[in-house]
C-alpha cells in the first residue's frame, strides 16, 4: 500500500469550535441564515472587536442548522427581537465563565417598533417625520410584517434587508 492509500483509510480530522468564556451563543438558526443574523446584529467584518465563530449547515436532530458564537457580547431585548425576524426558532445562550447562565428561545413579538424600515419609500415613516416605524407581525412561517402606516407587507429577505 502506498502513502496515498494510507491517508485515505484514516479518519477525517474534525475541527471543533472552542467554547467561549463570556458571551452569547445563538443556536438553532435555520440553515444558511447565520450571515443574516450577523448582519442584523450589526456585526460587520471591519468593526468586530470580539471573536465570532460561525458554524453553518451543521447536523442536528431536526436537520441542518447554523450556530453563531460571539465572545464578550450579551444581547439586549432589541437584539433578540431582530433575531426573531430571521431566525424565529433560535435559542440564545448567555455564557459566563464557560457556563450557560441563561438559555431561552427567541420570541416573535406581536409588534415590531423602530427596528425595521418600511420598504415603501413613500411611507410616512420614511419622510423625516417624527414617526417611529411600526409593524404588526401577521405571519410566522415565513415571518411576515405589515406596516401600521401604509399597510405594505414584507417577508423574508425584505425584512432582513430593512432592519435598522
C-alpha positions in Angstrom: 0.0 0.0 0.0 1.4 3.4 -0.9 1.3 6.5 1.2 -1.8 8.0 -0.5 -3.9 4.9 0.2 -2.9 5.0 3.9 -4.1 8.6 4.1 -7.5 7.6 2.6 -8.0 5.0 5.3 -7.5 7.4 8.2 -10.4 9.0 9.9 -11.1 12.6 8.7 -10.0 15.2 11.1 -12.7 17.3 12.7 -12.4 20.9 13.5 -14.3 21.9 16.6 -15.3 25.4 17.7 -13.8 26.1 21.1 -16.0 27.1 24.0 -16.3 30.8 24.9 -15.6 32.2 28.3 -18.1 35.1 28.2 -20.6 36.0 25.5 -23.6 34.7 23.6 -24.3 31.5 21.6 -27.2 31.7 19.1 -28.2 28.2 18.2 -30.9 26.5 16.1 -30.7 29.2 13.4 -32.2 27.9 10.2 -29.5 26.7 7.8 -28.0 29.4 5.6 -29.3 32.2 7.9 -26.2 32.8 10.1 -24.9 35.6 7.9 -28.2 37.4 8.1 -28.1 37.1 11.9 -24.7 38.7 11.9 -25.8 41.5 9.6 -28.9 42.4 11.6 -26.8 42.5 14.8 -24.5 45.0 13.1 -21.5 42.6 13.3 -19.5 43.6 10.2 -16.1 42.3 9.5 -14.5 45.7 9.5 -15.6 46.6 13.1 -15.7 43.4 15.0 -13.6 43.6 18.2 -14.8 40.2 19.6 -14.1 36.7 18.4 -17.1 35.5 16.3 -17.5 31.8 15.4 -19.9 30.7 12.7 -20.9 27.1 12.1 -23.1 26.6 9.1 -25.0 23.6 7.8 -24.4 21.6 11.0 -26.2 18.3 11.5 -28.8 18.3 14.2 -31.7 16.1 15.2 -34.1 18.3 13.2 -32.0 18.5 10.1 -29.4 21.2 9.3 -28.8 24.4 11.3 -26.4 27.3 11.8 -24.7 28.4 15.0 -23.2 31.8 15.9 -20.9 32.4 18.9 -19.9 36.0 19.9 -17.4 36.5 22.6 -17.7 39.4 25.1 -21.2 40.3 23.9 -24.5 39.8 25.6 -27.6 40.6 23.6 -30.3 43.0 24.7 -34.1 42.6 24.1 -33.9 44.7 20.9 -31.3 42.3 19.5 -33.5 39.3 20.4 -36.4 40.8 18.5 -34.2 41.4 15.5 -33.0 37.8 15.5 -36.6 36.5 15.8 -37.4 38.2 12.5 -34.9 36.0 10.5 -34.5 33.0 12.9 -37.7 32.5 14.8 -36.7 29.1 16.2 -33.3 30.3 17.5 -32.2 29.8 21.1 -29.9 32.2 22.8 -27.4 31.1 25.5 -25.6 33.6 27.7 -22.2 32.3 28.7 -20.2 33.4 31.7 -17.0 31.6 32.9 -17.7 28.9 30.3 -21.1 28.1 31.8 -24.6 28.7 30.4 -26.2 31.0 32.9 -29.3 31.8 30.8 -30.9 30.0 27.9 -34.1 31.0 26.1 -35.8 30.8 22.8 -36.4 34.0 20.9 -40.0 35.0 20.6 -41.5 36.8 17.7 -43.1 40.0 19.1 -46.7 40.9 18.1 -45.5 44.4 17.1 -42.1 45.5 15.8 -41.3 49.1 16.6 -38.3 51.1 15.4 -36.1 48.2 14.3 -37.3 47.7 10.7 -37.6 50.4 8.0 -40.7 50.2 5.7 -39.7 49.2 2.2 -42.2 51.8 0.8 -40.2 54.9 0.2 -43.4 57.0 0.3 -44.4 55.7 3.7 -44.7 58.5 6.4 -42.2 56.6 8.5 -39.6 57.3 5.7 -40.4 61.0 5.3 -38.3 62.7 8.1 -41.4 63.0 10.2 -41.2 62.4 14.0 -42.7 58.9 13.5 -41.2 55.6 14.6 -41.7 52.7 12.2 -44.3 50.1 13.4 -45.2 46.7 12.0 -47.7 44.2 13.0 -46.5 40.6 12.8 -49.1 38.9 10.6 -47.3 35.6 9.8 -44.7 33.4 11.4 -43.6 30.9 8.7 -42.4 32.8 6.9 -42.2 35.8 9.1 -44.5 38.5 7.6 -44.8 42.1 8.7 -47.4 44.7 7.9 -46.7 48.4 8.2 -49.1 50.2 10.5 -48.9 53.3 8.4 -49.1 52.3 4.7 -50.1 48.6 5.2 -47.3 47.4 3.0 -46.3 43.8 3.7 -42.7 42.5 4.0 -41.3 39.0 4.4 -38.1 37.0 4.3 -35.2 38.8 2.7 -37.1 42.1 2.6 -37.2 42.1 6.4 -33.5 41.4 6.9 -32.5 44.0 4.3 -34.5 46.6 6.1 -33.5 46.0 9.7 -32.2 49.3 11.1 
